[in-house]
Amino acid sequence: MKLNLPSHPGVYLFKNSAGKILYVGKALNLRNRVKSYFRGINSNPKINLLVASTRDIDWIQVDSSLEALILEADLIKKNKPKFNTQLKDDKDYLYIKIPREPFPRVLTTRKHDLKNAKYFFGPYPSSKSVRTTLKILRPIFPFRTCKVNQGKVCFYYHLGLCPGVCVGKINETQYLKNLKNIVSFLNGQKNDVLAKLEKEMKEFSIKREFEKAATVRNQIKSIQYVTAKTYDISEYLNNKYGLENIRERELINLTKILDLKNVPKRIEGYDISNIQGNLAVGSMVVFTEGESDKNEYRRFRIKTVKKISDVDMIKEVLTRRFKNSWAQPDLIIVDGGKAQLNASFSTLRNSKVKTPVVALAKKNEEIFTIERKKPIKLELNSEALHIVQRLRDEAHRFAHSYHSLLRKKSLFDFKS
């Protein structure tokens, strides 16, 4: 069986000769996870039976581990695959439950405790993933674990994880409104939650209730950060190639926003990493058709710049990059603001390179372009913003990992 899977997060489906789904699993790296099933005899006889019964493997690539978790649970619930219950008894799967009660709590539970549930989500094969998900959600949308009006504030209120149900700081209507966001989020409807929160934020601003508007704004920013650009799960359930469609939309949206002549097939992202100018490095990452193309990544040890100057360092990196005969980019994105943009633009022109270049400033997620005096401020749910953030974050990760490697090597050389 040829296993030509991508090295990305997603859900995999083992099928028999009739096309029936035998098993659903999730993975951060689909290729490595699925290949692991076929490396000799497994100590678990049920896994050996699963492999022997499998005639086809399908997969759905997604954008984040959180999406993979939600999609896996949805597919197990929908298809009830034989080996999901055989490999781990259904009673051992964990569910997220919101019971029928005043000021409902958000709990993790087993199947036999779902009777009084108003909402439940799952089953989730990974209990660790479920608890991590709730740990991420609770600071954004606080919920109670304490007793209602118990007379003194609970421990979690001091941590900002309980909205104050314990001492009557929130009424039930407000609490249920907050809880609905958790329900929508766990249903994979992140964009709906964001749209609702953005509407609330504008309404509070119009009423000049700026403190409430700031609270909602922080919720929006937190969701954008922790979900790693999560899309609605229905996009994957209804179409195996949902992620390809998403990537295409992101690129088309970016083309319109930046007023590019053509949709950029190859985008290069650049970042600098150093501590007070020491062991400075630069990174070049490449996205092809909207996906990271790690075979094309390059890293640079800064050689000519001895002072603390990201602007001069990006100049050096771009100059060296375009002395090579690597594939030409359709768009260049550098980390930084107007100074980094101007330096990059002048360096490219000196190198006779006419590729469009923009800069993404992290503080306010603004895009600086040569043609516009003012930066482009994109909506938080903008698909163009998703792809430039993903590229910028990957360039930062790649530069930082190289810088850390050099620091460790330098420390080792010093000790020896």
Wavefront OBJ file of the C-alpha trace (Angstrom):
o trace
v 0.000 0.000 0.000
v 1.524 3.313 -1.099
v 1.379 5.885 1.700
v 1.808 9.300 0.122
v 0.438 11.386 2.973
v 1.372 14.995 3.830
v 3.528 15.861 6.848
v 0.807 18.060 8.319
v -1.891 17.862 11.006
v -5.018 15.968 10.113
v -7.285 12.983 10.546
v -6.706 9.579 8.927
v -9.308 6.925 8.138
v -8.535 3.207 7.737
v -11.052 1.498 5.402
v -11.798 -2.092 4.399
v -12.277 -3.463 0.869
v -15.908 -2.269 0.812
v -14.843 1.302 1.703
v -16.262 1.115 5.226
v -14.384 3.139 7.847
v -12.673 0.822 10.334
v -10.739 3.374 12.380
v -10.379 7.147 12.734
v -7.292 8.744 14.259
v -5.658 12.170 14.420
v -2.030 13.183 14.022
v 0.226 16.223 14.092
v 2.147 14.603 11.240
v -0.095 12.386 9.108
v 2.732 10.723 7.191
v 4.736 9.664 10.235
v 1.714 8.557 12.251
v 0.214 6.335 9.555
v 3.584 4.850 8.597
v 4.101 3.816 12.226
v 1.281 1.257 11.859
v 3.201 -0.613 9.168
v 6.610 -0.976 10.838
v 6.591 -4.674 11.646
v 4.400 -6.595 14.069
v 2.785 -4.538 16.819
v 2.590 -5.784 20.407
v -1.148 -5.032 20.377
v -2.935 -7.846 18.458
v -5.945 -5.580 17.788
v -3.726 -3.119 15.916
v -2.296 -6.013 13.886
v -5.841 -7.061 13.017
v -6.706 -3.474 12.041
v -3.699 -3.278 9.712
v -4.503 -6.683 8.186
v -8.114 -5.608 7.552
v -7.187 -2.265 5.989
v -7.291 -1.956 2.194
v -7.376 1.804 1.810
v -6.344 4.839 3.830
v -7.986 8.215 3.441
v -7.097 11.422 5.210
v -8.267 14.970 5.754
v -5.551 17.572 6.219
v -6.417 20.417 8.596
v -4.759 23.573 9.805
v -4.088 22.838 13.476
v -3.978 20.149 16.147
v -7.118 21.614 17.744
v -9.045 21.199 14.493
v -7.777 17.620 14.225
v -9.068 16.900 17.743
v -12.564 18.278 17.024
v -12.781 16.640 13.576
v -11.643 13.245 14.896
v -14.356 13.293 17.582
v -16.983 14.338 15.046
v -16.055 11.539 12.612
v -16.017 8.887 15.359
v -19.424 10.043 16.574
v -20.807 10.056 13.021
v -19.354 6.746 11.732
v -18.880 4.667 14.935
v -15.865 2.807 13.480
v -15.440 -0.782 14.644
v -11.819 -0.499 15.737
v -12.221 2.767 17.623
v -14.366 0.901 20.143
v -12.258 -2.284 19.996
v -8.908 -0.576 20.527
v -10.268 1.467 23.397
v -13.610 0.708 24.996
v -16.148 3.474 24.397
v -16.698 3.930 28.134
v -13.066 5.001 28.459
v -13.407 7.878 25.992
v -13.669 11.319 27.527
v -16.509 13.744 26.790
v -16.958 17.432 27.495
v -20.296 17.924 29.244
v -22.355 20.984 30.143
v -25.075 19.787 32.564
v -28.625 21.065 33.032
v -28.202 23.246 36.113
v -28.123 26.910 37.166
v -24.870 28.544 36.016
v -23.821 25.325 34.181
v -20.285 24.055 34.692
v -18.047 22.730 31.916
v -16.920 19.239 32.878
v -15.016 16.274 31.548
v -16.810 12.981 31.990
v -17.297 9.406 30.726
v -20.187 8.141 28.631
v -22.176 6.743 31.583
v -22.371 10.243 33.149
v -23.981 12.011 30.185
v -27.629 11.562 31.283
v -28.193 15.088 32.618
v -26.154 16.831 29.903
v -27.605 19.905 28.225
v -24.720 19.788 25.741
v -21.992 17.238 25.272
v -19.054 16.953 22.911
v -17.043 13.892 22.006
v -16.046 11.157 22.370
v -12.417 12.292 22.438
v -9.845 9.467 22.354
v -7.181 11.656 23.995
v -8.068 12.758 27.529
v -4.933 14.915 27.628
v -6.072 16.813 24.529
v -9.517 17.438 26.057
v -8.097 18.827 29.284
v -5.613 20.968 27.347
v -8.448 22.358 25.211
v -10.456 23.386 28.294
v -7.320 24.809 29.893
v -6.910 27.008 26.803
v -10.575 28.030 26.651
v -11.124 28.875 30.314
v -9.041 32.088 30.464
v -10.869 33.321 27.351
v -14.372 32.322 28.458
v -14.248 31.817 32.254
v -16.653 29.268 33.737
v -17.340 28.083 37.249
v -16.315 24.983 39.167
v -17.323 26.519 42.519
v -20.699 26.607 44.299
v -23.168 29.340 43.325
v -23.188 32.220 45.858
v -21.028 30.322 48.329
v -20.248 33.551 50.207
v -16.555 33.940 49.414
v -14.564 34.160 46.215
v -13.096 30.897 44.979
v -9.451 30.268 44.140
v -10.131 30.349 40.374
v -11.713 33.809 40.586
v -8.344 35.200 41.702
v -6.764 33.559 38.633
v -9.341 35.073 36.290
v -10.774 31.621 35.465
v -14.135 32.049 37.262
v -16.397 35.039 36.477
v -17.443 35.387 40.133
v -20.487 33.114 40.325
v -19.368 32.285 43.863
v -20.089 35.829 45.094
v -22.750 37.059 42.658
v -20.489 39.165 40.438
v -22.271 37.932 37.288
v -25.934 37.156 36.641
v -27.104 33.973 34.908
v -28.031 35.727 31.639
v -24.494 37.083 31.276
v -23.022 33.739 32.267
v -25.102 31.795 29.700
v -24.090 34.272 26.986
v -20.455 33.492 27.753
v -21.193 29.760 27.811
v -22.766 29.880 24.335
v -19.395 30.982 22.964
v -17.813 27.833 24.407
v -20.567 25.691 22.850
v -20.121 27.317 19.432
v -16.352 26.973 19.691
v -16.533 23.254 20.540
v -18.901 22.782 17.603
v -16.072 24.017 15.379
v -17.747 27.384 14.700
v -14.872 29.661 15.589
v -15.684 32.212 12.915
v -19.238 32.580 14.251
v -17.864 33.225 17.734
v -15.450 35.848 16.410
v -18.136 37.614 14.373
v -20.396 37.782 17.437
v -17.607 39.091 19.667
v -16.577 41.741 17.127
v -20.193 42.938 16.980
v -20.301 43.108 20.802
v -17.031 45.046 20.904
v -18.359 47.661 18.470
v -21.610 47.992 20.426
v -19.716 48.553 23.691
v -17.501 51.150 21.979
v -20.553 53.023 20.630
v -22.005 53.074 24.169
v -18.578 54.294 25.401
v -18.270 51.244 27.649
v -14.586 51.017 26.857
v -13.611 48.640 29.658
v -16.132 46.047 28.418
v -15.008 46.633 24.824
v -11.385 46.003 25.861
v -12.373 42.735 27.583
v -14.069 41.490 24.413
v -11.121 42.645 22.301
v -8.796 40.572 24.477
v -11.072 37.547 24.038
v -10.874 37.971 20.254
v -7.078 38.219 20.323
v -6.787 35.184 22.598
v -8.963 33.062 20.305
v -6.895 34.080 17.287
v -3.729 33.091 19.126
v -4.698 29.755 20.667
v -6.631 28.297 17.744
v -3.802 28.641 15.262
v -6.135 30.000 12.597
v -8.824 27.365 13.050
v -11.538 27.141 10.381
v -15.049 25.770 10.753
v -14.944 21.972 10.941
v -17.793 21.735 8.403
v -15.323 22.836 5.717
v -13.403 19.586 6.256
v -16.396 17.321 6.886
v -18.144 18.354 3.685
v -15.052 18.296 1.508
v -11.886 16.235 1.881
v -10.014 18.952 0.025
v -11.332 21.667 2.326
v -7.843 22.816 3.274
v -6.864 23.238 -0.396
v -9.936 25.408 -0.891
v -9.030 27.437 2.198
v -5.464 27.952 0.968
v -6.749 29.057 -2.429
v -9.108 31.570 -0.819
v -6.321 32.908 1.403
v -4.058 33.514 -1.603
v -6.814 35.137 -3.664
v -7.738 37.379 -0.739
v -4.083 38.335 -0.229
v -3.738 39.118 -3.949
v -6.700 41.505 -3.768
v -5.585 43.158 -0.521
v -2.056 43.817 -1.841
v -3.270 44.609 -5.368
v -0.883 42.045 -6.900
v -0.969 41.299 -10.636
v -1.000 37.527 -10.101
v -1.794 35.089 -7.297
v 1.568 34.371 -5.597
v 2.470 30.683 -5.906
v 5.804 31.035 -4.091
v 6.006 33.374 -1.087
v 9.229 33.880 0.860
v 9.261 35.074 4.469
v 12.275 36.551 6.272
v 13.126 37.149 9.919
v 16.174 38.032 12.031
v 17.083 36.526 15.403
v 19.803 37.739 17.797
v 20.478 38.797 21.384
v 22.092 42.217 21.542
v 23.599 41.568 18.111
v 25.341 38.355 19.211
v 25.231 35.232 17.014
v 22.801 36.997 14.695
v 21.050 34.862 12.099
v 18.454 35.276 9.388
v 15.857 32.859 8.101
v 14.120 32.361 4.777
v 10.992 30.207 4.732
v 8.946 29.363 1.660
v 5.241 28.779 1.197
v 4.268 27.083 -2.067
v 0.566 27.238 -2.955
v -0.074 28.463 0.591
v 1.684 25.548 2.339
v 5.090 25.483 4.038
v 7.730 24.019 1.701
v 10.501 23.038 4.121
v 12.849 21.701 1.440
v 13.169 25.281 0.232
v 14.000 26.819 3.629
v 17.388 28.523 4.020
v 19.237 29.998 7.002
v 21.953 32.660 7.127
v 24.654 33.411 9.687
v 25.080 37.190 9.694
v 28.653 38.013 8.625
v 29.019 41.712 7.822
v 26.837 43.479 10.412
v 28.573 43.940 13.772
v 26.111 46.350 15.404
v 22.558 45.807 16.659
v 20.558 46.558 13.526
v 17.808 44.318 12.202
v 17.504 46.657 9.213
v 21.123 46.127 8.126
v 20.862 42.408 8.836
v 17.815 41.977 6.587
v 19.732 43.838 3.874
v 22.584 41.341 4.147
v 20.263 38.331 4.076
v 18.390 39.524 0.979
v 21.617 40.468 -0.827
v 23.069 37.006 -0.229
v 19.820 35.259 -1.072
v 19.589 36.841 -4.543
v 23.186 35.970 -5.393
v 21.973 32.362 -5.528
v 20.129 30.753 -8.431
v 17.207 29.531 -6.310
v 13.640 29.688 -7.603
v 12.304 33.230 -7.792
v 9.511 34.272 -5.388
v 6.247 35.921 -6.408
v 6.025 37.800 -3.098
v 8.397 38.591 -0.229
v 7.223 39.242 3.335
v 9.643 40.545 5.960
v 9.051 40.788 9.689
v 8.949 44.387 10.841
v 7.629 47.821 9.935
v 8.353 50.659 7.547
v 12.129 50.659 8.190
v 12.476 46.953 7.344
v 10.259 47.431 4.284
v 12.277 50.336 2.896
v 15.558 48.501 3.503
v 14.245 45.384 1.784
v 12.861 47.326 -1.178
v 16.128 49.184 -1.822
v 18.153 45.942 -1.489
v 15.927 44.142 -3.986
v 16.207 46.974 -6.499
v 19.988 47.027 -6.128
v 19.915 43.305 -6.873
v 17.713 43.948 -9.966
v 14.844 42.030 -8.357
v 11.336 43.327 -9.092
v 9.438 40.960 -6.775
v 6.782 42.753 -4.628
v 7.782 43.074 -0.968
v 5.708 43.917 2.124
v 6.398 44.024 5.866
v 4.208 42.667 8.649
v 4.459 44.470 11.997
v 3.577 42.153 14.868
v 2.384 44.740 17.384
v -0.841 45.641 15.556
v -0.645 43.034 12.767
v -0.330 45.808 10.158
v 0.963 45.270 6.627
v 3.271 47.968 5.250
v 3.590 48.389 1.488
v 5.675 50.664 -0.714
v 2.638 52.024 -2.551
v 0.655 53.131 0.523
v 1.577 55.769 3.078
v -0.537 54.152 5.789
v -0.325 50.458 6.751
v -3.095 48.018 5.864
v -5.071 46.978 8.932
v -6.835 43.679 8.298
v -9.812 42.264 10.182
v -8.876 39.560 12.681
v -10.807 36.937 10.697
v -9.289 38.003 7.360
v -8.020 35.037 5.345
v -5.195 37.196 3.971
v -4.074 37.893 7.549
v -4.113 34.158 8.327
v -1.558 33.310 5.653
v 0.824 36.221 6.339
v 0.724 35.502 10.089
v 1.429 31.833 9.450
v 4.382 32.681 7.217
v 5.753 35.297 9.638
v 5.436 32.941 12.624
v 7.179 30.151 10.715
v 10.037 32.481 9.714
v 10.385 33.519 13.366
v 10.378 29.884 14.543
v 13.004 28.879 11.983
v 15.289 31.838 12.791
v 14.915 31.336 16.548
v 15.683 27.595 16.332
v 18.883 28.309 14.371
v 19.909 31.034 16.820
v 19.306 28.662 19.771
v 21.398 25.992 18.063
v 24.316 28.397 17.644
v 24.054 29.552 21.261
v 24.191 25.968 22.521
v 27.143 25.212 20.263
v 28.913 28.372 21.447
v 28.341 27.441 25.100
v 29.658 23.936 24.492
v 32.766 25.269 22.700
v 33.377 27.722 25.581
v 33.190 24.942 28.212
v 35.473 22.650 26.249
l 1 2 3 4 5 6 7 8 9 10 11 12 13 14 15 16 17 18 19 20 21 22 23 24 25 26 27 28 29 30 31 32 33 34 35 36 37 38 39 40 41 42 43 44 45 46 47 48 49 50 51 52 53 54 55 56 57 58 59 60 61 62 63 64 65 66 67 68 69 70 71 72 73 74 75 76 77 78 79 80 81 82 83 84 85 86 87 88 89 90 91 92 93 94 95 96 97 98 99 100 101 102 103 104 105 106 107 108 109 110 111 112 113 114 115 116 117 118 119 120 121 122 123 124 125 126 127 128 129 130 131 132 133 134 135 136 137 138 139 140 141 142 143 144 145 146 147 148 149 150 151 152 153 154 155 156 157 158 159 160 161 162 163 164 165 166 167 168 169 170 171 172 173 174 175 176 177 178 179 180 181 182 183 184 185 186 187 188 189 190 191 192 193 194 195 196 197 198 199 200 201 202 203 204 205 206 207 208 209 210 211 212 213 214 215 216 217 218 219 220 221 222 223 224 225 226 227 228 229 230 231 232 233 234 235 236 237 238 239 240 241 242 243 244 245 246 247 248 249 250 251 252 253 254 255 256 257 258 259 260 261 262 263 264 265 266 267 268 269 270 271 272 273 274 275 276 277 278 279 280 281 282 283 284 285 286 287 288 289 290 291 292 293 294 295 296 297 298 299 300 301 302 303 304 305 306 307 308 309 310 311 312 313 314 315 316 317 318 319 320 321 322 323 324 325 326 327 328 329 330 331 332 333 334 335 336 337 338 339 340 341 342 343 344 345 346 347 348 349 350 351 352 353 354 355 356 357 358 359 360 361 362 363 364 365 366 367 368 369 370 371 372 373 374 375 376 377 378 379 380 381 382 383 384 385 386 387 388 389 390 391 392 393 394 395 396 397 398 399 400 401 402 403 404 405 406 407 408 409 410 411 412 413 414 415 416
